[in-house]
Amino acid sequence: MSSPLDSNSPLRLSGLRPSRLESFRQASRIFRYLLPYRIRFSISVLALVISSSLGLAFPYLTGKLLDASRVTPNSAGNAHDSLNQIALTLLGTLAIQAAFSFISSYGFNRCGESALVDIRRETFAHLLGQPMSFFAQRRVGELSSRLGTDLSIIQDTLTSTIPQCLRQSALLLGGVTLIALTSFRLSAVMISSFPVLLLAAIMMGRRIRGVSRIGQDRLADGAIVVEESLHGIAGVKAFGNERFELDRYSRCLNEFLVVILKTARFRASLISFIIFGVFGSIVLVFWYGARLMQAGELTFGELTRFLLYTTFVGGSVASFADVFSQVQKTLGATERVRELMAEPTELNVMAVSVPGETPKPRFRGEVRFNQVDFHYPSRPDAPVLQRLQLEAAPGQKIALVGPSGAGKSTIVSLLLRFYEPVHGTILFDGRLASEIPVVELRRNLAIVPQEVLLFGGTIEENIRYGRPSATSEDVRLAARRAICDEFIERFPDGYSTVVGERGVKLSGGQRQRIAIARALLKDPAILILDEATSSLDSENEQLIQQALNVLLEGRTAFIIAHRLSTIRNVDRIYFIQSGTVIESGSHSELIQREHGAYRRLAEMQDSQGTNQTFQTSI
């Protein structure tokens, strides 16, 4: 199923976009993040208005200063006093303006950065709340780019573009008003050029917006390559494909460069045109003002004042070209973020861990799959589970056995409600899974996977991930029960040892025992073991099997296993094939079926020497 975030989605290819007015309306929603800081923002706006007003006093006082300098010898004494007073007033005005400029600049930056933190937090929370089907259709690099590059553009808008737009608007409005009061005829000459400049800015801005969005997409493609290469760096180096990955990244960068240079050409053309138009207008005003002076209709100070106001206004108009292009980039970025935020979530992430929350009653551990059909959303024509029927009583140990691709991992995904059944029902303690809040359900489940993913922090932080509110003593107790306390204490930093990216500084057996300690700390009612010992040597397997025996006490367990030696003593074995149960029973029952699938698999493993004689208490 395609989505607006997918680079090949129909929305992207068909060019169906919201109207420009609708885009501006939707983009303006980012201003709601400023509402919590509205008092500080209002103070910043007021300081900006005062600062801009004082800035507009500069041309007026400069004109007064020049007019005061044109004196006769008889009035020299009074003129000097007037000059000093005007000069001191000018310096005082500049000092006060500088103070208010600091207040407005710092205030806008503080509001903008605070609002951006809120946007980043909400966007990341929205990402975390997406169902697994969402992540199955998207690549991590693209999503990282949404949080990184696109939000950085919004950051520039909140901290720089909005204050600049307000400042230049105040200067433009005030400047035009004061120009009109100085000389109406000169004002008419200058203002006549504005419509042409604004029309050019709007037309060029539209092109910039479209190209900027494409540029963000190409940059996201590059982020995907980096993410995949670094996550799979061992494979990259093992196959000697450093050059191949560099070429992939270079292609993305070259495509981005082509797009961004096109954007730069549009922006440069717009700015050049604006500069030519503004300064052309100033030249025209100079010429016309000089003629008015010759006719005695304008003083030198008034002309100077007028020209300074014109420069202010011209600078404001010229800056609007850059502001407008930045706004167009922001529209493209917010469009991508809005598409992401429009995706429905499966849960309220903020409600996952609430300090002081009264815990819900723990599950007893009864699980039932009732005629469950399932196919993945992206492959509706490929059924994975068909009329699946299985159940587990509280405290029972259930093994799922079968060939690869039979649907065992899919059953685990449905248990965790990563996906919902297409038909049929799943019940926990007699309650429909769909009626149990996802957060409550997952608090009662824990998984020890075959490939353990550890985060890049310390050992203690990785174990505490099972229950973030746990104390250090709780963590150490779980580690001792998981038989990993001994190897942890041998590290110089003990529980503060940093495990490295994805736990690369630890062996496979060490990572597995930390995962068991994490599950013990969570204390789930239902435990999932996904080939937890399949890739370990005999010594590590025995240690982990001992830890698993502790973990399994008093819990319902679903155990995915290929090596049948590890599940001899479970309560019930379900043999899954083509998404349905073809056999079920205990090990002793299934092994006696002369032509049974389970017996054939056991005999095959015996003949290949893979069925270990090691017995477990599972």
N, C-alpha and C positions, 0 to 999 in steps of 0.2 A: 504493500500500500504506500503510495507516494505521499509526500507531505510538502508543504511550502518550504521547509528547510532543505529538502532534497534537491541537489543540483539538477536532477533530471525530472523534477516534478512538473505536471501539466501547468501549474500556475506560473512556473518560471518560463516554460517553453512557449506558452501561448501568449505571453505578454499581458495577461489579465492583471491589471494593477488597480488599486483604488484610485478614484479621481484625485486630482491635485489638492482640491479643497479638503477632501476626506483625509488625504495623507497628512496635511498640515494639522487637521483637527486631531487625528490619532497621535501624531508626534507631540502635540502640545500636552498629551497626558503625562509626559515626563515631568511637567511642572508640578504635578501633584506631589512629587517627592520633595518639593520645596516647602510644602505646607507646614510640616513640623518646625520649620525654621523661618516662618513667615515674619516674625517680629524682627529678627536679625536682618532678614532680607529687606524688609521695609526701611529699617534704619540705614542700610547700605544704599537703597534707592534715594532716600532723602539726602544722604551725604553726597551722592553722585550729582543730584540736582543742584545742591549748593555749590559743589566744586565746579560744575559746568557753568553755572551762573556767574561765579567769580571769574571763571576763564573768559567769559564774554565781556567782562568789565575791562579786560586788558586792552582791546582795541580802542575802547572809548577813552580810557585814561591816557593811552599813548597819543591819541589825536589831540586831547586837551594839552598834553605836554608839548607837542609840536606847535600848537597854536600859541601857547604861552611864551614860546621861545622867540616868536616874531614880534618884538617890542621896539618901541622908540626909545631914544636916549633919555627922555624925560621921565619915563616910567620904569627905568631899569631896576630900581630898588624894590618896588612892589612886585615886579616880574620875577626877580630872584626868589622872593618869598613864595610866590605862587608855584614856581618851578620846584622848589624844595618840598612844598606841601604835596604836590601831585606825585613827585617821585617817591616820597615816603608812603603815600597812600597806595601807590602801585606795588611797592615792596611788601607792605602789610597785606594787601589783597593776595599776592602770590603766596605768602607764608600761610595764610588761612586756607587758601585753595589747596596747598600741599597737604595740610593736616586732614582736610576732608577727603582728599583723594586717597590717603592712606586708609582712612576708616572705610571708605566704600570698597577699595580694592581688597583689603583683608576680609571684609565682611562677605563679599561675593565669593571669594575663594573658599572661605570656611563653609558657607551654605552649599556651594557647589560640590565640594569634596564630601561633605556629610551626606548630601543627597545621593551622590554616586555610590558611597558605601552602602546605602540602603538599597539602591538599584542592584548592585552586585550581589548583595545578600539575598534579595528576593528572587533574582534570576537563578542563582545557584540553588536556592531552596526549590524553585520550580523544576529545575533539572533533576534534582534528587528525587522529587516526587513523581517523575515520569515512570510509567510501567516498562517492563523489560522489552515489550514489543517496540517501544520508541527507540531504545538503544540498539536493538537488533537491526534497525533500518538506517542508523546514522553512524558516522565515524567520530571517534573521540576528538580528533584534531579539529574538525569543523565546529564542534560544540565548544571547544577551548577557545577557538577564534571568536565565537560570539561573546564569550565572557571577557576576552582580552581586547582584541582590536576594535570591535564595534562599540564596546562600552568606553574605550579610550576616546573615541570620536565624540560620544555623548559627554564625556568628561570635559573635553575642550569647549563644548557648547555651554555647559553649565558654569564653568569657571572663567571663560574668556569671551565667548561670542555674545552671550546675553548681556554682560556688563558693557561690552563694546557697543552693542546695538543701542542700549539705553543711553550711553554717553553721547554717541554720535547723533542720535535722534534729538537729544536735548540741545546739542550744539547747532544742529541744523535748524530746528524750530526757532530757537532764540536768535540765531544769526540772521535768518531770513527776516524775522520781525524787526530787529535793530537796523538791518540794511534798508528795509522799507521806510523806517522812520528817518534815516539819514538822507536818502535820495530815492524817491519813488521811480524816477526815470532810469537811474542806474540799476535799480532792483529789477525792473522789467527786462532790461537787456540781459542781466545775469540769469534770471530764473527761466528765460525762454529756452535755455539749453538743457534744462533738467529732464523734460519728457523723453528726449532722445537718449540720454544717458540711462535713465531708468528702464526704458524699453530694451536697450541692449543688454542690461544686467539680467533682466527677466529671461530673455531668450537664451542667453548663454548659460544662465544658471540651470535651465532645464536640461541642457546637454551635459553639464557637469554632474548633475544628480544621477542621470542614467549611467554614465561612465563610472562614477564613483562606486555605485553598487556592484558593477561587474568587477571592479578592482578589489572590493572586499571579498568577493567570491573567489577570485584567483589567489588572494592572500590566504584564505581559509584552506584552499587546496594545498598550498605549501605547508601550512601548519599540520595538515593530515600526514604528509610525508614525514615530517620531523617526528611527530608523535609515534607513528608506526615504526620508524627506523630505530628510535631510541628504546622503545619497549621491546623490540625484537633484536637488539644489538648483538646478542650472542649468535643468533642465526645469520645475521648479516655478515659477521666476521667469519663464522664457520664456513660459509659458502664463498667467501672472498668477494662479496658484492658491494663493497664500499663505493666503488666507482659507479655501479648501477644506481645506488640510492642517491649519490651526488647528482647524477644526470637527471633523475626524476625531480629532485628538488630544483635543479637549475632550470628545467623546463617550466616548472611552476613560477619561478622567479622571473624568467624571461617574459612569460605571458603577463604576469603582474606588471612588469616594467613597461611593456607596450601599452597597457591600459592606463597606467599612472602617468606616463608621458603624454598620452592623449589628453588626460585631464589637465595636466600642466599646460599644454598648449592652449586649451580653452580658457584656463584661468589667466594665463599670460596675455592672451588676446583681449580678454575682457578688461584686465587692469590697464593694459596699454591704451585701449580705446578710452577708458574713463579718464586716465591721466591727460591724454591729448584733449579730450572734451573739456575737462576742468580748467586746465591751464590755458586752453584756447579761449574759454570764457573770460578768464582773468585778463588776458591780453586785450580782449574786446572791451572789457570794463576800463582798463587803463586808458585805452585810446579815447573812449567816450568821456571818461572823467577828465582827461586832460583838456578836451574841448570845452567842457563845462567850466573848468578853471579859467581858461582863456577868456570865456565870456563873463567871468566874474560871478558865476552862479554857484560856485563851490569853493570853499577855502581849502588850503593845503592840508590842514588837520582833518577836515571832514573827508577828503579824498583818501588820506592815509587810513583813517578809521574804517572807511568803506572797504578799502582793499584788504585790510586785515580781517574784517568780517567775511569778505568774499573768500579769502584763503581758508578761514575756518570752515565755511560752508562747503567749499570745494574739497577740502580734506575729508569732511564728513561724507560727502557724496562718493568720493573715491574709495573710502573705507567700506562703504556699503557693498561694493563689488566683492571684496574679500569676505565680508560677513555673509552675503547672500550665497556665495559658493560654499562656505562652511555650513550654512543652513541646509543646502542641498545635500551635502555629504551626510549631515546628521539625519536627514529624512531617510536616506538609503540605509544607514546603520540602524535607526530605530525601527524601520520596516522589518529588518531581519530579526531584531530582538522581539518585536511585537508578535511576529509569527511564532517564535519560540514560546512566548508567554501565553499564546492562545491555545497551545496544546493542553488537553485535559490531563490532570494528574490523577494518580491512583490513591493518594493520601495527602494529608496535611503534614508536611515534613516538620513544621514547627511544633507539632503535637507529639512527636516521637518520644522525646524525653522531657518531661515537665517536672522540675524539682518539686518535691512535696506532694506529688500526685498519689492518690490512694490506689494501690495496685489492684488490678482486676483478679478475680479468682483464677487460680492456675488450672489449666486443662487437666482432665483425668488421663487423656491420651488415647481415647477411642477415635479411630479413623475409619471411614468407609468411602470407597469409590463405587458409585452406583451407575452402571451402564454409561460410562464416560466415553464420549467421542471428542477427538481434538485434532486440529491441524493448525499449523503456524499461520499467522495473519498474512505473511508474505507468500505462503504456498498453499492456497486453499484447495488445490487439486491434488495434494499429497497428504492423505490422512496419516497421522502418527499413532493415535490410539483409537481403537474401535470396540465399542461395547465393553469397556474394561470394567471388571468387577473384582474388587479385592477389599479386605477389611483387616483391621488390627484391633484387638482388645487392649485395654489399658495395661501397659507393662509388657506387652508381647514384643518379641524380636522377629521382625519380618525381613526375609531376604528376597531381593529381586534379582533373578538370574535370567540370562538369555543372550543371544548374539548381539553384536554391536548394531545399533540402529533399530533395536526392537522397541524402544520407547521408555527405557528405564529412567534415563535422565529427565525425560519429559514429565514422568510421574513426579519426580522430585520438584520440578519447576511448578507443577500444579499444586503440590503440597504447600509450597511457599507462596502461592498465588502470584507468581510472576506472570502467569497467564490464566485465563478463565476457560473452563470447558466449553466446547461448542454445543454439546448436548450432554445430558446426564447431570449428576450432582456429586459434590464432595461434602462429607459431613464430618465435623469434629465434635465429639461428645453429643452427637445427635443434632447439632446445629448446622444449618447450611453455611458453608464457607463464605458464600457471597453475602451473608447477613452479618458476618463477624468483621468488625473493623480490621483493616489490614495490619495496623500497628499492633493491636491486641493479639492477633493470630501469630504474627512473627515473633512476638515476645516469648511465645511458648515453643518455638522451634529453634533448633541450632543445627548447623551442618559442619561436618569435618570433611572437606573435599580431598580429592586425590592430589590436585595441584594447589597447595596452600599459598594464598596471596597475603603476604605481610606488608604492612605500611612501613615507610622509611624512618619511623621513629625508633624509640627504645623498645626493649623486650617488655618492660612493664607496661608501656602504652599499648602494645599489641595484645597483651593478655587482657588488659582492662577494657579493650574494645568490646568484649563480651558483655560487660556491664559497666558503663562509664562512671557510675556513681560508687563503684567499689573502692574500698580502702586499700592501702598498700599491703596490709596484713591479709586481706581477702585474696589479693593477687598472689601472694606468696603461698598461701594455703592451696589455691588451685594449682599452682606450679608443682608443689610437692605431691599432690594427688595424681598429677599427670606425669610424674617421674621425670620432670625436666629441671627441678630445682638444682640438682647436682651439677649439670653441665653449665647452668646459668652462673652459679657461684664460682665456677672456674674462670670465667671471664674477668679481666681486671676491673671492669666497671660494673660487674654483676648485672642487676636488673636495669641499670642505666645504659647498658650496651646498645649502641645504635646498630640496627640490623641491616641497614643499607636499603637501596631501592629494591622493592619487592622481596626483601629478605635475603639478598644474595650473599651476605656474610655468614649465613648459617647453612648447615647441611640439610638435606631433605628430611632426615629423621628428626633433627632439631626443630625444623619448621613444623613438622607434623605434630610433635608433642606440644608445641606452643599453641597450635590450633586446638588441640584437645583441652589444654588448660583454659583457653578462651571459652570453649563450650561448657566446661565445668563451672566456670565463673558465672556464665549466663543461667545455669541450672534450668534447662528447658524440660518441658514435659514430653516432647517428641524430639528424637534425635535422628539425624540423617547422616549415614556414613557412606560416602561415595568413593569406593575403592581406596579406603584410607591406608592400606598397607601394600598395595599392589606393586609399587615401584621401589620397595625398600629391600635391603639385604636382611639375612636371617636374624642377625643380632639386633638390628634396629626394629625389625618386625616384632620380635618377642617383647622388647621394651614397650613398644607402642600398643601391642595387644594387651599387655598388663594394664596400661593406662586406659585403654578402651573398656576393659572389664570394669574398672572403677566408674567410668563415665556412663556405662549402660545400666548401672544399678537403679532399679525403680523407674525406668523410663520406657516408653514405647520407642522402638527403633526400626528404621527402614535402612537396610544394608544392601547396597549395590555391590555385587562381587562377581568376579570372573573365576577366581581360584576357589573352588568348592570346598577346599580344606578349611577355610576360615568361617564357614557357615554351617558346619555339621550339626551344631547343637542349638540352632535357632528354633523358635516355636513353629514357624511355617515358612515354606519356600514357595514363591510364585515364579513359574517359568513363563517369561514374556516372549512372545514371538509375533512379529508383524502387528504390534500394538494391542494384542489381546492375550489373556491368560489361557495357556493351553494345558498347564498342569499346576497343581498345588498340593502341598502336603509337607510332612516332615522329611528330613533327609532319609531316614530309614524306610519310610513309605515309598518315596519316589525312587529310591535305588533298587527296589524290588520289582518295579514295573519293567517287564522284559524288553519291551520296545519303546520305552518312554524316552522323551527328549532329554530329561535330566540325567538318566542313566547313561545314555550315549555320550553326553558331554563329560560325565565323570570318567567313563572308560577311556575316552580320548585323552583326557588330562593325565590319567594313570599311564597310558601307553607312551605319552610324551615326557613323562617324568616330571611334570609340573605340579602334580598334586602332592603337596608337602604332607609328611606324616605328622607335622606339628598340629596339636589339638588345642583348641581354645575353650574357654568357658562360656563363650557366647551362646 
